[in-house]
Amino acid sequence: MVRASAGLSLIALVSGMAFGQTPETTSTFTIADVHISAHSTGNVYMTGGVVRAGRYDLRHATMLDLITTAWGIDADRVFGGPSWLELDRFEIAAKTPPNTSPETAKLMLQALLKERFHLVVHTDTKTVPGFVLSMGKGKPKMKESDGSGNTGCEPVQQAPQPGTIPQALVQCRNETMEAFARDLHGMAGAYITTAVTDSTGLKGNWDFDLKWTARALLGLAGSDGISIYDAVDRQLGLKLEQKQVPASVLVVDSVDKTPTPNPPGVNPSVLPPPPTEFDVADIKPSMPDAQPRGRIQPGGRVDLQAIPLKQLIMAAWNFNSEDMIVGAPKSLDTARFDIIAKAPGVTGSGINPQIDIDDILVMLQSLLKDRFKLAVHTEDRPINAYTLLSVKPKLTKADPLGHTGCKEGPPPLGKDPRDATPILSRLLTCRNITMAQFADMLPNLAGGYVHSAVADETGLEGAWDFTLSFSPVGLLQGIPGAGRGGDGPAPPGDSTDASLPTGALSLNDAIAKQLGLKLEMRKRPVQVLVVDHVEATPTAN
């Protein structure tokens, strides 16, 4: 699993499942350390879920995260449970027997949740919102595969063309329609917010390319834009549409909020240590005309090109604003480097073995410390940070029994307003949430705008329901691209949409107009990263 916070920072550099009855299994972790996460503001998402070196970690995981990971099911197919199911977070670090596969690790996690949280679930069938992939009017516009080469869909990096709106491109080879339906959710998550069911009836494997316009850019692209729905229709001869579908779901009957204590002697020190260094790494200054790019390839190969040293430091320590890096010499902004490194192998299956982004970031930290003699520390310093205030609230009182949380996309039974106004492509649906919780989540929900913890001074008591629709910060800066945020510093001031005829709306303006609240910059202590020492050039490879 990839942490959205660290993942977004690094990837910013790097530009429906049915199931049967819960299987009974005797598979268990050899040792498991389970405890409640320490409270943390800012970018907090579940990370881990990878078996490597006899160790399995899940960090910052809600109970919903743990259940979806253990049963391999989408979150929208989990019903019932207490209101905190999507809010409270937990840490799991476990020792696995030799040669534990990812599938076996899921069964071990199921057993652990039953034992330590007394989790009780059952399966059921419900009619839920979903997407259906079906045949179009004519024959499919795809080539039957000869079975050679790799299997799956891979994104294709394209050179930017001045004056044009970029499009996403994937090449799918030797792909079944069942696998393609499953992959669509990950390919175009801004469009496809729930699982996709394959009802094409097509058997065998297929080769095809698919190109579409990101949801955030449809308004800017005009007649040149193409949605994922139209792309599937015109390019593949298939139909992709949202419907109410019967689906197997998992119902949470009961679960404890606090795990049972660890057995005597179980603590992190008795677990296999996680890897902290790359197996091999090469660093060199970038060519003057090189363009920034990068990727983490299957198997743990890290390939970063033409990345400023300051951005490498920000990514490695998971800070997403230059304002939060203190003491760095000016040269860090201009000195750019290429890094090719190989992480230690992890357990995986097929052509896409899993990668733990936390491991990669720790290895990048070690590499920068070693090769640039980098020394840093964190401390609280007064900087400009957001405070959430109440003006004329436009919120609805929540059902206290509902799940607490905010998620991307429309309410389960609601129409998606992004279809009518695509440039407002960030759509958050929040349910049973207090203003303190909303302020706490804002760095997660809108990382491109909010880079540090938000203080709640609304004075509003109780929990609320609301939706919030705004534009990615890149559109406001004239950088059409990184759809979900995390793509640059916050725009200056609190009002930006008035000068944008495209209809783009900043987070600040959306909060004011749609919620009757206000985000205001105030100076207060916030954790920053202080650079104590760094060399201008790395030591030799």
Sequence and secondary structure as in RCSB ss.txt:
>XXXX:A:sequence
MVRASAGLSLIALVSGMAFGQTPETTSTFTIADVHISAHSTGNVYMTGGVVRAGRYDLRHATMLDLITTAWGIDA
DRVFGGPSWLELDRFEIAAKTPPNTSPETAKLMLQALLKERFHLVVHTDTKTVPGFVLSMGKGKPKMKESDGSGN
TGCEPVQQAPQPGTIPQALVQCRNETMEAFARDLHGMAGAYITTAVTDSTGLKGNWDFDLKWTARALLGLAGSDG
ISIYDAVDRQLGLKLEQKQVPASVLVVDSVDKTPTPNPPGVNPSVLPPPPTEFDVADIKPSMPDAQPRGRIQPGG
RVDLQAIPLKQLIMAAWNFNSEDMIVGAPKSLDTARFDIIAKAPGVTGSGINPQIDIDDILVMLQSLLKDRFKLA
VHTEDRPINAYTLLSVKPKLTKADPLGHTGCKEGPPPLGKDPRDATPILSRLLTCRNITMAQFADMLPNLAGGYV
HSAVADETGLEGAWDFTLSFSPVGLLQGIPGAGRGGDGPAPPGDSTDASLPTGALSLNDAIAKQLGLKLEMRKRP
VQVLVVDHVEATPTAN
>XXXX:A:secstr
   HHHHHHHHHHT      S        SEEEEEE     SS   EEEEEETTEEEEEEEEHHHHHHHHHT  G
GGEEE  GGGGT EEEEEEE  TT  HHHHHHHHHHHHHHHS  EEEEEEEEEEEEEEEE SS    EE  S S 
 EEEE      TTS   EEEEEEEE HHHHHHHHHHHTTTT  S EEE S   S EEEEEEE  GGGHHHHGGG 
  HHHHHHHHHSEEEEEEEEEEEEEEEEE  SS     TT SGGGS     S SEEEEEE  TT   EEEEETTT
EEEEEEEEHHHHHHHHTT   GGGEES  THHHH EEEEEEE       TT     HHHHHHHHHHHHHHHH  E
EEEEEEEEEEEEEEESS   EE  TTS  EEEES  TTS  GGGT TT  EEEEEEEE HHHHHHHHHHHTTTT 
 S  EE     S EEEEEEE  HHHHTT    TTS SS   SSS  GGG TT    HHHHIIIIISEEEEEEEEE
EEEEEEEE  SS    
